[in-house]
């Protein structure tokens, strides 16, 4: 596997309570796909039971770290398994997150705003869908400006909350304001391939956002958001097509929270297509 250069930068464990498969199973698919490594980024525990239905309990955090370490040891010399985290952002969580993210040597920290979860919706949805879309994009920029995160994940996820009312042109001014702010931080943004499985079947973000990101020099990390092992590196080739169409020539991933640059042309060559059983 001398040609291996890419990492899966967004994957989960059963501790989040909506994913299946042990980290070793994800690592095995990474090996088959020709990836150099796998960064496990399960949903972070939050204080006061916030959004508890879709993440590990605080007391399981040590178990999570041990799960990743176990897989790292099991696949040593075959797949480079690393510890990461998908950390939810909401205004007011900054101090909690700063302490949590300094508690371990993470490799990649995704900053996520999840507009479909009950706690977020109850706090920020007033019945005005257009306003909700704008608040979401404002919070993406707020997240980037905290300096806590390496990458802003699935950055138009809100379109799937009320898919029948999604109107990109209507919300575009808010999107562009957010992208201007994010670009000023140097934080990367994710092209999340799991969007193909959602109500609006397109990757997150949409092609228009990708082009606007490119024009602002915002780097992109590809992630499959794998909640089952077979989703590791899923649709990566399609993601690269979209990035090239948006005039990107490079992608990023993070190790030790430092960005690594890979030419899309080389990344594409490194991938191995899975055999269909």
ABEGO torsion letter per residue (X at the ends): XAABABBBABBBBAAAGABBEBAAAAAAAAAAAGBABBBBBBBBBBBGGBGAAABBBAAAAAAAAAAAAAAAAAABGABBBBBBBBBBBBBGAAAAAAAAAAABBBABBBBBBBAABAAAAAAABAGBAAAAAAAAAAAAAAAAAAGABABBBGAAAAAAABAAABBAAAAAAAAAAAAAAAAAAGBBBBBBAAAAABABBBBOBBAAAAAAAAAAGBBBBBBAGBABAAABGBGAAAAAAAAAAAGBABBBBBBGGBBBBBBAAAAAAABBBBBBX
